[in-house]
């Protein structure tokens, strides 16, 4: 039986936190991101990313966190993974407040999840490109597909201005702008880590 990697264990702890907070639904109104109350209640800049609209929303994001951590296990060591989570959560909230002040409220981990995805993918791609200056397409194709596919997904889902498209499955409006902000933070993390990390093991 394969042991869980440190990255997967970190994601499982985080996923458990998301589900625990979902069970504490009475707290959600005091934790969600609300643009009008950020100055008086600054904790919402962080906590809004850990509460969700419903159980479907929470379960999807919890499962996706673990999947991304498993995919990028060598890149998403615990300290780096938590760093991405905290920095991207605060950056997404600041970006929404400054660039989209008409978005009144927000709940969900999906923006941070995009940051984690791109942090892992861009780091993998960057270290692969640095592998002794030799481009081995057998090892390079997967991070290229993941990063490029993720970028296309984030860009095509962007609405005009500060619109929040309604999602039937969620029963509420979505905030793709948070995905773009999270992806941008993840790219920065991935590049910084990829340029500092030793070249990858050819056996990966």
C-alpha positions in Angstrom: 0.0 0.0 0.0 1.4 3.4 -1.0 2.1 5.8 1.8 0.7 9.3 1.5 3.3 11.9 0.5 3.7 15.0 2.8 1.9 17.0 0.1 -1.1 14.7 0.2 -1.2 14.6 4.0 -1.1 18.4 4.1 -4.0 18.6 1.6 -6.0 16.0 3.6 -5.6 18.2 6.7 -6.7 21.2 4.7 -9.7 19.3 3.2 -10.8 18.2 6.6 -10.7 21.9 7.8 -12.9 22.8 4.8 -15.4 20.1 5.7 -15.4 20.9 9.4 -16.1 24.6 8.7 -18.9 23.5 6.3 -20.5 21.7 9.2 -20.4 24.9 11.2 -22.8 26.7 8.9 -23.9 29.2 11.5 -20.5 30.8 11.4 -20.4 31.3 7.7 -22.0 34.8 7.6 -19.3 36.1 10.0 -16.4 34.4 8.0 -17.3 35.0 4.3 -15.6 37.7 2.3 -17.8 40.9 2.3 -16.5 43.9 0.6 -18.5 46.4 2.7 -17.1 45.2 6.0 -13.4 44.4 5.3 -12.1 47.5 7.0 -13.9 46.7 10.3 -13.6 42.9 10.0 -10.3 42.2 8.2 -10.3 38.5 9.1 -12.7 38.0 6.2 -9.8 38.6 3.8 -8.6 35.1 4.8 -11.6 33.2 6.2 -13.8 33.8 3.2 -11.8 31.2 1.3 -12.5 28.4 3.8 -16.3 28.6 3.9 -18.6 27.4 1.1 -22.1 27.9 -0.1 -23.2 24.3 0.3 -21.9 20.8 0.9 -21.5 20.1 -2.9 -19.3 23.2 -3.2 -17.2 22.2 -0.1 -16.8 18.5 -1.1 -15.7 19.4 -4.7 -13.0 21.8 -3.4 -11.9 19.5 -0.7 -11.5 16.6 -3.1 -9.8 18.8 -5.7 -7.2 20.0 -3.1 -6.1 16.4 -2.5 -6.0 15.5 -6.2 -3.9 18.6 -7.0 -1.5 17.8 -4.1 -1.2 14.2 -5.3 -0.5 15.3 -8.9 2.2 17.8 -7.8 3.5 16.0 -4.7 7.2 16.7 -5.3 6.5 20.4 -5.7 3.9 21.0 -3.0 5.9 20.3 0.1 3.9 21.3 3.3 5.6 24.6 4.0 5.3 25.7 0.3 1.7 24.5 0.1 0.6 26.4 3.1 2.5 29.5 2.0 0.6 29.4 -1.3 -2.7 29.0 0.5 -2.2 31.9 2.9 -0.6 34.3 0.4 -3.1 33.6 -2.4 -6.1 33.9 -0.1 -5.0 37.3 1.1 -4.0 38.4 -2.5 -7.3 37.2 -4.0 -9.3 39.2 -1.4 -7.2 42.3 -1.9 -7.5 41.9 -5.7 -11.3 41.6 -5.5 -11.5 44.6 -3.2 -9.3 46.8 -5.4 -10.3 45.6 -8.9 -13.8 44.4 -8.4 -15.3 46.4 -5.5 -18.9 45.8 -6.8 -18.5 42.0 -6.0 -20.2 42.2 -2.6 -19.5 38.8 -1.2 -17.5 35.6 -1.8 -17.2 32.1 -0.4 -15.0 29.3 -1.5 -11.6 27.7 -1.9 -11.6 27.6 -5.7 -9.5 30.7 -6.2 -6.9 29.4 -3.8 -7.1 26.0 -5.4 -6.1 27.6 -8.7 -3.1 29.1 -7.0 -2.1 25.7 -5.7 -2.6 24.2 -9.2 -0.5 26.7 -11.0 2.2 26.9 -8.3 2.8 23.1 -8.7 2.5 23.1 -12.5 4.7 26.1 -13.2 7.4 24.8 -10.8 7.3 21.4 -12.5 7.5 23.0 -15.9 10.3 25.4 -14.9 12.5 22.8 -13.3 12.0 20.5 -16.3 13.1 23.3 -18.7 16.2 23.7 -16.5 17.2 20.1 -16.8 20.7 20.5 -18.1 19.4 22.6 -21.0 18.0 19.5 -22.7 14.3 19.5 -23.6 13.0 15.9 -23.2 9.5 16.0 -24.5 8.7 12.6 -22.9 9.0 14.4 -19.5 7.9 17.9 -20.6 4.6 17.2 -22.3 2.5 16.7 -19.1 3.4 19.9 -17.2 3.0 21.8 -20.5 -0.5 20.3 -21.0 -1.5 21.0 -17.4 -0.3 24.6 -17.3 -1.6 25.5 -20.8 -4.9 23.8 -20.2 -5.3 25.5 -16.9 -4.5 28.9 -18.4 -7.0 28.4 -21.2 -9.7 27.4 -18.7 -9.1 30.4 -16.5 -9.1 32.9 -19.5 -12.2 31.6 -21.3 -14.3 31.6 -18.2 -13.7 35.3 -17.4 -16.9 37.4 -17.6 -17.1 41.0 -18.6 -16.1 43.4 -15.9 -17.2 42.4 -12.4 -20.1 40.1 -13.5 -20.6 37.0 -11.4 -22.2 34.3 -13.7 -24.9 32.2 -12.1 -24.1 28.4 -11.8 -27.1 26.1 -11.6 -25.2 23.3 -9.8 -24.1 25.8 -7.1 -27.3 27.7 -6.8 -25.4 31.0 -6.7 -23.1 33.2 -8.7 -19.5 32.2 -9.3 -16.5 34.5 -9.2 -14.1 33.5 -12.0 -12.2 36.7 -11.2 -10.9 34.9 -8.1 -9.7 32.0 -10.2 -7.6 34.5 -12.4 -6.2 36.2 -9.3 -5.3 32.9 -7.7 -3.7 31.5 -10.9 -1.6 34.7 -11.1 -0.3 34.2 -7.6 0.4 30.5 -8.3 2.4 31.4 -11.4 4.6 33.7 -9.3 5.1 31.0 -6.6 5.8 28.4 -9.2 8.4 30.4 -11.1 10.2 31.5 -7.9 10.3 27.9 -6.6 11.2 26.4 -10.0 14.2 28.7 -10.4 15.5 27.8 -6.9 14.8 24.1 -7.0 17.5 21.6 -8.2 16.8 20.0 -11.6 14.3 17.1 -11.4 15.1 13.5 -11.0 15.0 11.9 -14.5 13.2 8.9 -13.0 10.0 10.9 -12.3 
